[in-house]
Amino acid sequence: MDPLPKLSPRPACLEDLVSVLKIEGLSHPLPWSRAGFEKELTIAWSRFLVLTDDETDSRIFGYIVYWIQTEGVSLLNITVAPEWRGMGLSRMLMQLMIQETIREDIPRILLEVRASNQTAISLYESCGFKKTHERKNFYADGESAWVMESRTEGIETPIQ
Ligand SMILES: CC(C)(COP(=O)(O)OP(=O)(O)OC[C@H]1O[C@@H](n2cnc3c(N)ncnc32)[C@H](O)[C@@H]1OP(=O)(O)O)[C@@H](O)C(=O)NCCC(=O)NCCS
């Protein structure tokens, strides 16, 4: 496999959606539609960031979608391209969300994750999230979700 190039985050744009949808389809049992991603580009409180290589700024390695609201940030989607997993890219994306949450003085981040998605649960736990409760039948295919929360009050430096 090619070595990991130098990457930077930036806000997503319409031209990114072909690559994003390809990664999304390979990564989720019920992938988001193009219309779903397009909508996030229009919502003022939505952050849709992509990680691209510095050289071309067009290869997409991963992306994150979260909503910034004063009562709490909601993580909606975090995905890394299959061939680039296990290299710390999702941690990099989580840091961007956590740093913005702290900067905006928002007290907590909430997320839902499939109860069977042990990889994502490990990621979230390693970033300081704790399970608060379970939502039965949360996903369209009947799977339950874990609701997880991270409280950011008192954190002065981003979680490593
Ligand atoms: C979950 C996902 C985003 C992790 O991305 P990644 O870039 O491979 O993760 P990282 O390399 O940044 O690893 C960060 C942490 O995640 C956890 N993790 C990553 N891969 C793991 C694996 N195969 N098994 C268990 N835990 C794993 C670990 O806690 C890891 O920390 P560590 O390296 O210190 O052990 C990625 O697997 C993915 O895109 N999955 C499909 C989409 C998805 O399920 N998204 C989450 C729900 S929206």
The ligand as an ORCA input file, in Angstrom:
! r2SCAN-3c Opt
* xyz 0 1
  C     -14.686      3.390     13.110
  C     -13.666      3.999     12.141
  C     -14.101      5.430     11.798
  C     -12.290      4.037     12.825
  O     -11.392      4.708     11.939
  P      -9.794      4.467     11.964
  O      -9.179      5.630     11.264
  O      -9.471      3.136     11.459
  O      -9.476      4.539     13.514
  P      -8.070      4.993     14.148
  O      -6.950      4.355     13.397
  O      -8.080      6.496     14.266
  O      -8.141      4.336     15.581
  C      -8.653      5.067     16.686
  C      -9.182      4.096     17.717
  O     -10.316      3.397     17.186
  C     -10.336      2.068     17.726
  N     -10.149      1.118     16.645
  C      -9.738      1.381     15.367
  N      -9.697      0.235     14.645
  C     -10.084     -0.756     15.492
  C     -10.296     -2.162     15.327
  N     -10.080     -2.771     14.154
  N     -10.732     -2.875     16.396
  C     -10.985     -2.270     17.575
  N     -10.803     -0.934     17.796
  C     -10.372     -0.204     16.763
  C      -9.184      1.990     18.706
  O      -9.653      2.446     19.958
  C      -8.228      3.007     18.116
  O      -7.314      3.512     19.055
  P      -5.859      2.809     19.209
  O      -5.246      2.830     17.852
  O      -5.166      3.687     20.192
  O      -6.121      1.415     19.681
  C     -13.519      3.154     10.855
  O     -13.320      1.804     11.215
  C     -14.722      3.229      9.929
  O     -14.812      4.119      9.078
  N     -15.675      2.275     10.093
  C     -16.876      2.228      9.256
  C     -17.792      3.381      9.530
  C     -18.220      3.439     10.990
  O     -18.536      2.431     11.605
  N     -18.275      4.671     11.542
  C     -18.681      4.886     12.921
  C     -20.154      4.991     13.049
  S     -20.830      6.399     12.196
*
